[in-house]
Every structure is written in C-alpha cells, then in structure tokens.
C-alpha cells in the first residue's frame, strides 16, 4: 500500500468522523477530562516539590543569618549592632515563614499519596489493599482497556454501531475509567488512615470513606446519577445544535430525574455518617408523617416512580429514545430508595446506651 493511499484512508476516516457530532463531542469531552486529570496531578507533584524547595531555602537563609550575626557580634561596633538588629528582624520573619511551611508540609505528608509518581497516579500503579480495592483496580483497568479499544478502533467500530450509541459508549467508558481511578486512589488513602471530611469538594461529592455498606451504595448511586446528568446535558445541547426540538417535558425529565436522584443519594450518604440510630421498620415509613419534610419528599419520589413506569405504556412516548425511558425509571427507583433511607434515618430514635456500648466493645475487639 502506497503512502498516498494511506493518507487518503486517514483523511476519509477523519471526514467520516467529523460527520457525527456526537463522536466529536465525546472525543472532546474525553480529551478535556484526561487533560484536566494530567494537569491536576502534575500541579500536585509540582506543588510538593515547590514546598520542599521553599522549606530548604528558608532553612539555608536562617543558617546564613545566624552565621552573619555571630560574626557581627564578635566585631561589637555600632554599625555591627545596627546590622544585628536588622538581621534579627529578618530572622524573625524567616522563622515565621518556616513555621507556616512546616505546618503545610505536615498537612501534605499526612496524605499517603503525596509520594506517588505521575505514572502511579495516572495508571494507579500500586498494589491494592483489600478485596474492595482490588475490585476497583480491576474495574479501572477494564474501562481503560475498553476506552482504548473504542478510541483506537473507532474508524472500524463506529461502522458496526449507531454513531449515537457509539458516542455514548465512549463517554460511559471514559467517565467510569476516571471515576474508578479516583476511587482507587481514595481507597489507598482510606486504607492508610487518611480520611479528611472537611473541604467544599469533599463535602459536595462525598469524597470520604464509607462507614458501612449502605453509605457505599449511596455513593455509587450518587456518582451514577451524576453521569446521567452529564449525559442528559450532552443530549440536550447536541439536539439543540442539530435543530431537534424535543417536547418541553422530555429535556426537563432527562435532567431533573438524575439531579433529584443525585441530591437524595447525597442526603442518604450523609445521614449514614451520623451517630448510630435505631432504624425504623420498613412499614413505619408509610405511616402518616405530615410533620416531616422528608415524608413529602418520599411521597413525591413514589409518585415519580409510578409516573416513570406508566410512561412506558403511553401511546406517544415521552422520550424519543427507549434508553432514556429506561434511565428515567432507574433514576426514579434510586430516588425512592434514597428518600426512604433518608427518611428512615432522619426519623429514627437514638440507640439504647447498652447496645451502643456493646457495639463499641465489639468494634474495639475487632
């Protein structure tokens, strides 16, 4: 095969690729997300090195000032005394800066991942500790492999799939690869005893170790709902760019259902963090509870679930694609479960002191 024919095939593949806006959008999102991840990790590593260099410079500066002061004190002249006073001021400022740097250095070193290299960070090239970490590692590598196959073989694979479904596969595999990679890095922190609960980003995205399996399920539901939010935004933007005018209800349900599910999953996760409570039995949630706002949220979620199931049998479907109809039902189920768990925990009573002490003894023994 000649060079000219190879170039012609590449140009033809590129032209075919750019005829599908969803493929272009999926690739652009993947490039942006990957670039942001690389930049974030490079910035973190550079920040650690900069902090170490600044600490070293301040120590050297203090040593030089002390040596110079010792020499000036030996001279014991008026000029030397004046210089000593100026050096004392400079030394005081240097000590204050070094104290702040040492405090920041302690905060950085508290994170067990601070010594990971760039390749270890990007490809989670470290041994997993525990079964859950091993599963997360395997899922990360699995989605990375699927993403690489979809991208490298895109010209051939996209002909076997519908372009829209192919683009959704690219976005899904890329999102899962990044999400599970972040989870694997967090698992390493948690296993080594680092679990900070403060910070806007950690609080917003529930970036903390799960206290039980229920909280872990809530976190998984939260991140799954966030993906549906991103996918819905992509669909709405591309439909508007292509001149497709969906019904007023479709984009609202596409975006609203996963947003509600994500918000309720977050509330459920943080309800699990609170002190141990005596969980209500399942049928107690259906008692009349007009005084609790969460009760009305739960009833709204039940109504949403009924609507989502009934909408599957409408003569004129609400959603133009069956996938979004199925996602609407799934997000409604997540909302109901999250709302029920949130209600059960928020209306629970404190556990008796005896059982609490017994639980503490059990956990201490473990």
WOPE-V116932 format. One record per backbone hydrogen bond with DSSP energy under -0.5 kcal/mol. CO is the residue of the C=O (numbers start at 1). NH is the residue of the N-H. E is the energy in kcal/mol with one decimal. If there is no record, write none. Layout:
CO_NH_E ; CO_NH_E
//
This chain:
2_6_-1.8 ; 3_7_-2.5 ; 4_8_-2.1 ; 5_9_-2.3 ; 6_10_-2.3 ; 7_11_-2.6 ; 8_12_-2.4 ; 9_13_-2.4 ; 10_14_-2.4 ; 11_15_-2.5 ; 12_16_-2.5 ; 13_17_-2.3 ; 14_18_-2.3 ; 15_19_-0.5 ; 16_19_-0.8 ; 17_20_-1.6 ; 19_21_-0.7 ; 20_23_-0.6 ; 20_24_-1.8 ; 21_25_-2.8 ; 22_26_-2.8 ; 23_27_-2.5 ; 24_28_-2.6 ; 25_29_-2.7 ; 26_30_-2.2 ; 27_31_-2.7 ; 28_32_-2.6 ; 29_33_-2.7 ; 30_34_-2.6 ; 31_35_-2.8 ; 32_36_-2.6 ; 33_37_-2.1 ; 34_38_-2.5 ; 35_39_-2.8 ; 36_40_-2.4 ; 37_41_-2.1 ; 38_42_-2.6 ; 39_43_-2.7 ; 40_44_-2.1 ; 41_45_-2.4 ; 42_46_-2.8 ; 43_47_-2.4 ; 44_48_-2.0 ; 45_49_-2.2 ; 46_50_-2.7 ; 47_51_-2.3 ; 48_52_-2.1 ; 49_53_-2.5 ; 50_54_-2.7 ; 51_55_-2.1 ; 52_56_-2.1 ; 53_57_-2.4 ; 54_58_-2.2 ; 55_59_-2.0 ; 56_60_-2.3 ; 57_61_-2.4 ; 58_62_-2.3 ; 59_63_-2.3 ; 60_64_-2.3 ; 61_65_-2.3 ; 62_66_-2.4 ; 63_67_-2.2 ; 64_68_-2.5 ; 65_69_-2.5 ; 66_70_-2.0 ; 67_71_-1.8 ; 68_72_-2.3 ; 69_73_-2.5 ; 70_74_-1.2 ; 71_75_-1.3 ; 72_76_-1.9 ; 77_81_-2.7 ; 78_82_-2.3 ; 79_83_-2.4 ; 80_84_-2.2 ; 81_85_-2.1 ; 82_86_-1.8 ; 83_87_-2.4 ; 84_88_-2.3 ; 85_89_-1.8 ; 86_90_-2.3 ; 87_91_-2.8 ; 88_92_-2.3 ; 89_93_-2.1 ; 90_94_-2.2 ; 91_95_-2.4 ; 92_96_-2.1 ; 93_97_-2.4 ; 94_98_-2.6 ; 95_99_-2.2 ; 96_100_-2.1 ; 97_101_-2.5 ; 98_102_-2.6 ; 99_103_-2.2 ; 100_104_-2.5 ; 101_105_-2.6 ; 102_106_-2.0 ; 103_107_-1.9 ; 104_108_-2.4 ; 105_109_-2.6 ; 106_110_-1.1 ; 107_111_-0.5 ; 108_111_-1.3 ; 110_112_-0.7 ; 111_114_-1.8 ; 112_115_-0.6 ; 113_116_-1.4 ; 117_121_-2.1 ; 118_122_-2.7 ; 119_123_-2.5 ; 120_125_-0.7 ; 124_126_-2.1 ; 128_130_-0.6 ; 130_134_-1.9 ; 131_135_-2.4 ; 132_136_-2.3 ; 133_137_-2.5 ; 134_138_-2.4 ; 135_139_-2.5 ; 136_140_-2.3 ; 137_141_-2.6 ; 138_142_-2.2 ; 139_143_-2.5 ; 140_144_-2.3 ; 141_145_-2.2 ; 142_146_-2.3 ; 143_147_-2.6 ; 144_148_-2.3 ; 145_149_-2.3 ; 146_150_-2.5 ; 147_151_-2.4 ; 148_152_-2.8 ; 149_153_-2.2 ; 151_154_-1.1 ; 153_156_-0.6 ; 153_157_-3.1 ; 154_158_-2.4 ; 156_159_-0.6 ; 157_160_-1.3 ; 157_161_-0.9 ; 162_166_-2.9 ; 163_167_-2.4 ; 164_168_-2.0 ; 165_169_-2.0 ; 166_170_-2.1 ; 167_171_-2.5 ; 168_172_-2.7 ; 169_173_-2.7 ; 170_174_-2.3 ; 171_175_-2.7 ; 172_176_-2.6 ; 173_177_-2.3 ; 174_178_-2.2 ; 175_179_-2.7 ; 176_180_-2.9 ; 177_181_-1.8 ; 178_182_-2.3 ; 179_183_-2.0 ; 180_184_-2.5 ; 181_185_-2.1 ; 182_186_-2.2 ; 183_187_-2.7 ; 184_188_-1.7 ; 185_189_-1.6 ; 186_190_-2.8 ; 187_191_-2.6 ; 188_192_-1.3 ; 189_194_-2.6 ; 190_193_-1.6 ; 193_195_-0.7 ; 199_203_-2.2 ; 200_204_-2.9 ; 201_205_-2.3 ; 202_207_-2.1 ; 203_206_-0.6 ; 206_208_-1.9 ; 212_216_-1.7 ; 213_217_-2.5 ; 214_218_-2.2 ; 215_219_-2.4 ; 216_220_-2.3 ; 217_221_-2.6 ; 218_222_-2.2 ; 219_223_-2.3 ; 220_224_-2.3 ; 221_225_-2.2 ; 222_226_-1.9 ; 223_227_-1.7 ; 224_228_-1.8 ; 225_229_-2.0 ; 226_230_-2.4 ; 227_231_-2.8 ; 228_232_-2.2 ; 229_233_-2.3 ; 230_234_-2.1 ; 231_235_-2.2 ; 232_236_-2.6 ; 233_237_-2.5 ; 234_238_-2.5 ; 235_239_-2.7 ; 236_240_-2.1 ; 237_241_-2.3 ; 238_242_-2.2 ; 239_244_-2.9 ; 240_243_-0.9 ; 243_245_-0.6 ; 244_246_-0.8 ; 247_251_-1.0 ; 248_252_-0.7 ; 249_253_-2.5 ; 250_254_-2.8 ; 251_255_-2.0 ; 252_256_-2.8 ; 253_257_-1.8 ; 254_258_-0.6 ; 255_259_-1.4 ; 256_260_-2.5 ; 257_261_-2.3 ; 258_262_-2.6 ; 259_263_-2.4 ; 260_264_-2.5 ; 261_265_-2.3 ; 262_266_-2.0 ; 263_267_-2.0 ; 264_268_-2.4 ; 265_269_-2.5 ; 266_270_-2.3 ; 267_271_-1.6 ; 268_272_-1.4 ; 269_273_-0.6 ; 270_274_-0.6 ; 271_274_-0.5 ; 276_351_-1.0 ; 277_279_-1.1 ; 278_349_-1.1 ; 281_284_-1.3 ; 281_285_-0.5 ; 282_285_-1.1 ; 283_286_-1.1 ; 284_287_-1.4 ; 289_292_-1.5 ; 291_293_-0.5 ; 292_295_-0.6 ; 292_296_-1.0 ; 293_297_-1.6 ; 294_298_-2.6 ; 295_299_-2.3 ; 296_300_-2.0 ; 297_301_-2.1 ; 298_302_-2.1 ; 299_303_-2.2 ; 300_304_-2.2 ; 301_305_-2.3 ; 302_306_-2.3 ; 303_307_-2.3 ; 304_308_-2.6 ; 305_309_-2.1 ; 306_310_-2.5 ; 307_311_-2.3 ; 308_312_-0.5 ; 309_312_-1.0 ; 310_313_-1.9 ; 311_314_-1.1 ; 315_317_-0.6 ; 321_324_-0.5 ; 321_325_-1.2 ; 322_326_-2.3 ; 323_327_-2.4 ; 324_328_-2.0 ; 325_329_-1.6 ; 326_330_-2.5 ; 327_331_-3.0 ; 328_332_-1.7 ; 329_333_-2.2 ; 330_334_-2.4 ; 331_335_-2.3 ; 332_336_-2.2 ; 333_337_-2.6 ; 334_338_-2.8 ; 335_339_-2.7 ; 336_340_-2.6 ; 337_341_-2.6 ; 338_342_-2.5 ; 339_343_-2.6 ; 340_344_-3.0 ; 341_345_-2.0 ; 342_346_-2.8 ; 343_347_-1.9 ; 344_280_-0.8 ; 345_348_-1.0 ; 349_278_-3.8 ; 352_356_-2.1 ; 353_357_-2.6 ; 354_358_-2.3 ; 355_359_-2.4 ; 356_360_-2.2 ; 357_361_-2.4 ; 358_362_-2.4 ; 359_363_-2.8 ; 360_364_-2.5 ; 361_365_-2.2 ; 362_366_-2.0
//
